[in-house]
Amino acid sequence: MSTPSGGARRLGVRTALVDGEWIAGDVEVAADGTVAAVGVGGGSGAVGTGVAIPGLVDLQVNGFGGVDLRHADADGYRVAGEALAAHGATSVQPTFFGLSVDGYRDALETLAEIRAEQQGALRDGRPTGCRFLRAHLEGPFLNARFKGAHDERTFLDPSIEVADTLVSSGEVGFVTVAPELPGGLDLVRHLVERGVVVSIGHSDADDIWTRAAMEAGARHLTHCWNAHRRLTSRDPGPAAVALARTHLVVGLIADGVHVADEIVRLTLHAARGRVAATTDAIAPAGLVGADGPSDGWDVGDGLAVTVRDGRATLPDGTLAGSVATPDGILRNLLRCGADLPVAVDACGGVQRRLLGLDDVRVRPGDVADLVVLDDTMSVHRSLVAGHEVHRA
């Protein structure tokens, strides 16, 4: 970054996506980690390179850069955080699944330590990767009928006692629940009262159960179109309710594998401004050659994932998360016809609104969680609170 007078630093970009509109000129970042000015030099013929956009936010990252976040230590989180930042993510929800109750507690205890370290690093001006948010628990309160790649032996009927054991860590921000299970709606209400975002997923809920969960406070549908009751003409299921009503944010694995392009287009059109695109990434995501043949990625209980042609599968062919990257998801949305402002909102803005995070629209005063893209829409630079955490 160049440093003009007053301590602000310039990104050296030619334009920025400011509050959903393109503003020509550079962006200045203040010493306090906020955006100081936009459109700098835009009328004087000054031309930088690349475009500045709000940083990307992912609600569902199981692993990345060779690291399974469920079992990661501090070094593993550092590796994953740096790799995620290199792909444009500035904030990420670690997603834990397929564990015993004690396993979830251990993973949350580690996350608490990591997040405390990250907060200290931000205060000292030395962050090294993306922010890790409070966890997304994709289990254990799921329906075995739509288990996907999960081990149903780890599933439990909804239990307020078990949930409180996990939520009491202070590190649970988001829980996927199958609300039709016995006690499911009571659990939804209880989690909402405790400030947790509840998502419907891995569920056999029909439209009645889905609406009941929504009325109980559920606000999100986990990976729409995948691992839940199917939509038919007389059985709407979770997908139709989520598309037709404005109360739910629609999670979408837009990796070009989980959902067909026309379904991506349909979802973006029907749930305009409510689609939260996600990678649902697993450990091999973000590695060089992850799209090539790769065998033996352990996802627990002896199950190995094979990666071929961008598809991560169990031995029986079941999709097992993805090897997509946050910037790859952004490019897929563009390939499906989304305008860049719409795609950027689906890869960060919707997620921030759902979680109540700081609003980042590259306006003066906004937190400088920013990404600079080159002409191929690849990540050139990532900043967290104004601190550079990746540079290509």
C-alpha positions in Angstrom: 0.0 0.0 0.0 1.1 3.5 -0.6 0.9 5.9 2.4 -0.4 9.5 1.8 -0.2 12.1 4.4 -2.2 11.6 7.6 -1.3 7.9 8.1 -4.0 6.6 5.7 -2.8 3.9 3.3 -4.0 3.4 -0.3 -4.8 0.1 -1.8 -3.8 1.1 -5.4 -7.1 0.0 -7.0 -8.8 1.6 -10.0 -12.3 1.2 -8.6 -14.3 -0.1 -5.6 -17.7 -1.6 -5.0 -19.0 1.0 -2.5 -22.5 0.3 -1.1 -23.3 -1.8 -4.2 -22.2 0.8 -6.7 -18.9 1.2 -8.6 -16.9 4.2 -7.6 -13.8 5.0 -9.7 -10.6 5.7 -7.9 -8.5 4.4 -5.1 -9.5 3.4 -1.5 -7.7 4.8 1.6 -7.5 2.7 4.8 -7.1 4.6 8.1 -4.7 3.6 10.8 -7.6 2.4 13.0 -8.5 -0.3 10.4 -11.5 1.4 8.8 -12.1 2.8 5.4 -10.9 6.5 5.3 -11.9 7.5 1.8 -13.1 6.1 -1.5 -12.9 7.5 -5.1 -9.4 8.9 -4.4 -7.9 10.3 -7.5 -10.9 9.1 -9.5 -11.4 12.3 -11.3 -7.7 13.1 -11.9 -6.8 10.4 -14.3 -5.1 8.3 -11.7 -5.4 4.6 -12.5 -4.6 1.8 -10.2 -5.1 -1.9 -10.8 -7.7 -4.3 -9.6 -11.0 -3.7 -7.9 -11.8 -3.5 -4.2 -14.8 -5.4 -2.8 -16.0 -6.3 0.7 -14.3 -9.4 2.1 -16.0 -12.8 1.7 -17.8 -14.5 4.6 -18.4 -18.3 4.6 -21.0 -19.9 7.0 -19.9 -23.5 6.5 -16.2 -24.4 6.4 -15.4 -27.9 7.7 -11.8 -27.7 6.7 -9.4 -26.0 4.4 -5.8 -26.1 3.2 -5.3 -29.7 4.4 -6.7 -29.0 7.8 -9.9 -30.5 9.4 -11.1 -27.8 11.7 -12.8 -30.2 14.0 -9.5 -31.6 15.1 -7.2 -28.7 14.4 -4.7 -27.2 16.8 -3.4 -23.6 16.8 -1.0 -24.4 13.9 -3.8 -26.0 11.9 -6.0 -23.0 12.4 -3.2 -20.7 11.3 -2.6 -22.7 8.1 -6.3 -22.8 7.3 -6.8 -19.1 8.1 -4.0 -18.1 5.8 -5.2 -20.3 3.0 -8.8 -19.0 3.4 -7.5 -15.4 3.3 -5.6 -16.2 0.1 -9.0 -17.1 -1.4 -10.8 -13.9 -0.3 -12.4 -15.0 3.0 -12.1 -12.4 5.8 -14.5 -14.2 8.2 -15.4 -17.9 8.4 -17.7 -20.0 10.6 -15.8 -23.2 11.5 -18.3 -26.0 11.0 -18.1 -29.1 13.3 -20.0 -32.3 12.5 -20.0 -36.0 13.2 -18.6 -35.8 16.8 -19.6 -37.1 20.2 -20.8 -34.5 22.7 -17.3 -34.6 24.2 -15.8 -34.2 20.8 -17.9 -31.1 20.1 -16.8 -29.7 23.5 -13.2 -30.3 22.8 -13.4 -28.6 19.4 -15.2 -25.7 20.9 -12.6 -25.4 23.7 -9.8 -25.2 21.0 -11.8 -22.6 19.0 -12.2 -20.4 22.1 -8.4 -20.4 22.5 -7.9 -19.6 18.8 -10.4 -16.8 18.8 -8.8 -15.2 21.9 -5.4 -15.4 20.2 -6.9 -13.8 17.1 -8.4 -11.0 19.0 -5.1 -10.3 20.6 -3.4 -10.4 17.2 -5.9 -7.9 15.8 -5.3 -5.5 18.8 -1.5 -5.8 18.2 -1.9 -5.2 14.4 -0.6 -8.6 13.4 -3.4 -10.9 12.2 -2.2 -13.7 9.9 -5.4 -14.9 8.2 -9.1 -14.7 8.2 -11.2 -14.2 11.3 -12.7 -17.3 12.8 -16.2 -16.7 14.0 -18.2 -18.7 16.6 -18.8 -22.3 15.4 -21.5 -23.7 13.2 -22.6 -27.0 14.7 -24.0 -29.2 11.9 -25.1 -31.8 14.3 -25.9 -33.7 16.4 -29.6 -32.9 16.0 -30.1 -34.2 12.5 -32.4 -36.7 10.8 -30.8 -39.9 9.6 -33.1 -40.0 6.6 -31.2 -37.1 5.1 -27.8 -37.8 6.7 -25.8 -37.0 3.6 -22.2 -37.8 4.3 -22.7 -37.7 8.1 -22.3 -40.6 10.4 -25.8 -41.2 11.8 -24.4 -42.9 14.9 -23.4 -39.5 16.1 -27.0 -38.1 15.8 -29.1 -37.4 18.9 -32.7 -36.4 19.3 -33.0 -32.7 20.1 -32.0 -32.1 23.7 -32.0 -28.7 25.5 -29.6 -30.2 28.1 -27.1 -31.3 25.5 -27.4 -28.1 23.6 -26.8 -26.0 26.7 -23.7 -28.1 27.4 -22.3 -27.0 24.1 -23.7 -23.4 23.9 -22.3 -22.7 27.4 -18.8 -22.6 25.9 -19.7 -19.2 24.4 -18.3 -20.4 21.1 -21.5 -21.6 19.4 -23.1 -19.1 17.0 -25.1 -21.3 14.6 -26.8 -24.7 14.8 -28.4 -26.8 12.1 -31.4 -28.7 13.4 -34.0 -31.0 11.9 -37.1 -29.4 13.5 -39.4 -32.3 12.9 -37.6 -34.6 15.3 -39.1 -35.1 18.8 -38.4 -31.9 20.8 -37.1 -30.1 17.7 -39.3 -27.0 17.9 -38.6 -26.6 21.6 -34.9 -26.7 20.9 -35.2 -24.2 18.1 -37.0 -21.8 20.5 -34.4 -22.4 23.2 -31.4 -21.8 21.0 -32.9 -18.6 19.6 -33.5 -17.3 23.1 -29.8 -18.0 23.8 -28.8 -15.8 20.8 -27.9 -18.7 18.5 -28.8 -18.6 14.8 -30.8 -21.7 14.0 -30.8 -23.3 10.6 -33.1 -26.0 9.2 -31.1 -28.8 7.6 -30.5 -32.5 7.2 -34.2 -32.6 7.7 -37.4 -34.4 6.6 -39.5 -31.4 7.4 -42.5 -30.8 5.2 -43.8 -27.3 4.6 -45.8 -27.3 7.8 -42.8 -28.3 10.0 -40.6 -25.8 8.1 -43.0 -22.9 8.7 -43.3 -24.0 12.3 -39.6 -23.9 12.7 -39.5 -20.5 11.0 -42.1 -19.2 13.4 -40.1 -20.6 16.3 -37.2 -18.4 15.2 -35.2 -20.4 12.6 -33.6 -18.0 10.1 -31.6 -20.1 7.7 -31.8 -23.2 5.5 -28.6 -25.2 5.4 -27.4 -26.0 1.8 -30.7 -25.6 0.0 -31.4 -28.5 -2.4 -29.0 -30.8 -0.6 -29.7 -33.2 2.3 -33.3 -32.3 3.0 -36.8 -33.4 2.0 -37.2 -32.9 -1.8 -39.5 -30.3 -3.4 -42.4 -31.7 -5.4 -45.5 -30.2 -6.8 -47.6 -31.1 -3.8 -44.9 -31.4 -1.2 -43.1 -28.1 -1.0 -40.6 -29.0 1.7 -38.0 -26.7 3.1 -36.7 -25.4 -0.3 -40.1 -24.0 -1.5 -40.8 -22.4 1.9 -37.3 -20.8 1.9 -37.7 -19.5 -1.7 -41.3 -18.3 -1.3 -41.1 -16.6 2.1 -38.7 -13.8 3.0 -38.0 -15.0 6.6 -35.3 -17.5 5.8 -31.8 -16.9 4.4 -31.1 -19.6 1.8 -27.7 -21.4 2.1 -26.4 -22.6 -1.3 -23.3 -24.7 -2.1 -22.7 -22.9 -5.5 -19.6 -25.0 -6.4 -20.9 -26.3 -9.7 -21.2 -29.8 -8.3 -23.9 -29.8 -5.6 -26.4 -27.7 -7.5 -27.0 -27.4 -11.2 -26.4 -23.9 -12.8 -30.1 -23.4 -13.6 -31.0 -24.1 -10.0 -28.4 -21.6 -8.9 -30.1 -19.0 -11.2 -33.5 -20.0 -9.9 -32.4 -19.6 -6.3 -30.7 -16.2 -6.9 -33.9 -15.0 -8.6 -36.4 -16.3 -6.2 -34.5 -15.4 -3.0 -33.0 -12.1 -4.2 -30.9 -10.6 -1.5 -31.3 -13.7 0.8 -28.8 -16.2 -0.7 -25.8 -17.1 1.4 -23.4 -18.9 -0.9 -21.1 -21.3 0.9 -18.3 -23.7 0.0 -19.1 -26.4 2.5 -15.4 -26.9 2.2 -13.5 -30.0 3.6 -9.8 -30.3 4.3 -8.4 -30.7 0.8 -10.1 -27.5 -0.4 -7.6 -24.8 -1.2 -4.7 -27.1 -1.9 -2.8 -27.0 -5.1 -4.2 -29.9 -7.2 -7.3 -30.3 -5.1 -9.3 -30.7 -8.3 -7.1 -33.6 -9.4 -7.4 -37.2 -8.2 -6.8 -37.6 -4.5 -7.6 -40.5 -2.3 -7.7 -41.1 1.4 -8.9 -37.9 3.1 -10.2 -39.1 6.4 -13.5 -37.6 7.5 -13.8 -39.7 10.7 -14.8 -43.2 11.6 -12.5 -44.6 8.9 -14.4 -43.0 6.0 -12.2 -41.8 3.3 -13.1 -39.1 0.8 -11.9 -39.3 -2.8 -11.5 -36.1 -4.8 -11.8 -36.3 -8.6 -12.8 -33.6 -11.1 -13.7 -31.2 -8.3 -16.1 -33.7 -6.6 -15.4 -35.0 -3.1 -17.2 -38.3 -2.5 -17.4 -41.2 -0.1 -16.8 -44.7 -1.4 -20.5 -45.1 -2.2 -20.5 -41.9 -4.3 -22.2 -39.7 -1.7 -21.1 -36.1 -2.0 -19.0 -35.2 1.1 -18.7 -31.5 1.2 -16.7 -29.7 -1.5 -13.2 -28.6 -2.5 -14.5 -25.2 -3.6 -12.8 -22.0 -2.4 -14.6 -18.7 -1.4 -13.4 -16.9 -4.5 -14.2 -19.9 -6.6 -17.8 -19.7 -5.4 -17.9 -16.0 -6.3 -16.7 -16.8 -9.9 -19.3 -19.6 -10.2 -22.1 -17.1 -9.4 -20.7 -14.8 -12.0 -20.5 -17.6 -14.5 -24.2 -18.3 -13.7 -25.1 -14.8 -14.7 -25.1 -12.9 -11.5 -23.8 -9.3 -11.6 -20.7 -8.8 -9.4 -22.6 -6.7 -6.8 -25.1 -9.5 -6.4 -22.5 -12.2 -6.3 -20.4 -10.2 -3.7 -23.5 -9.7 -1.5 -24.3 -13.5 -1.7 -20.7 -14.2 -0.7 -20.5 -11.9 2.3 -23.2 -9.3 2.7 -26.1 -11.7 3.3 -24.0 -13.6 5.8 -23.0 -10.4 7.8 -26.7 -9.4 8.0 -27.7 -12.8 9.2 -25.0 -13.0 11.9 -25.2 -9.3 12.9 -21.6 -8.7 12.0 -20.2 -5.2 11.2 -21.6 -4.0 7.9 -18.9 -3.8 5.3 -19.8 -1.9 2.1 -16.5 -0.1 1.6 -17.9 3.2 2.8 -15.8 5.6 4.8 -16.0 4.5 8.4 -16.7 0.8 7.6 -14.3 -1.8 8.9 -11.7 -2.5 6.2 -12.3 -6.2 5.7 -11.5 -5.9 2.0 -10.4 -8.0 -0.9 -8.7 -6.8 -4.1 -9.5 -8.8 -7.2 -7.6 -8.8 -10.4 -9.1 -8.8 -13.9 -9.7 -12.6 -13.7 -11.6 -12.2 -10.5 -8.9 -13.9 -8.6 -7.7 -12.6 -5.2 -4.7 -10.3 -5.3 -4.9 -9.0 -1.7 -6.9 -9.6 1.4 -7.2 -7.3 4.4 -8.7 -7.9 7.9 -9.5 -4.7 9.8 -7.1 -2.9 7.5 -4.2 -5.3 8.0 -2.9 -7.2 5.0 -3.3 -10.9 5.6 -2.6 -12.0 2.0 -0.8 -10.6 -1.1 -0.4 -12.6 -4.2 
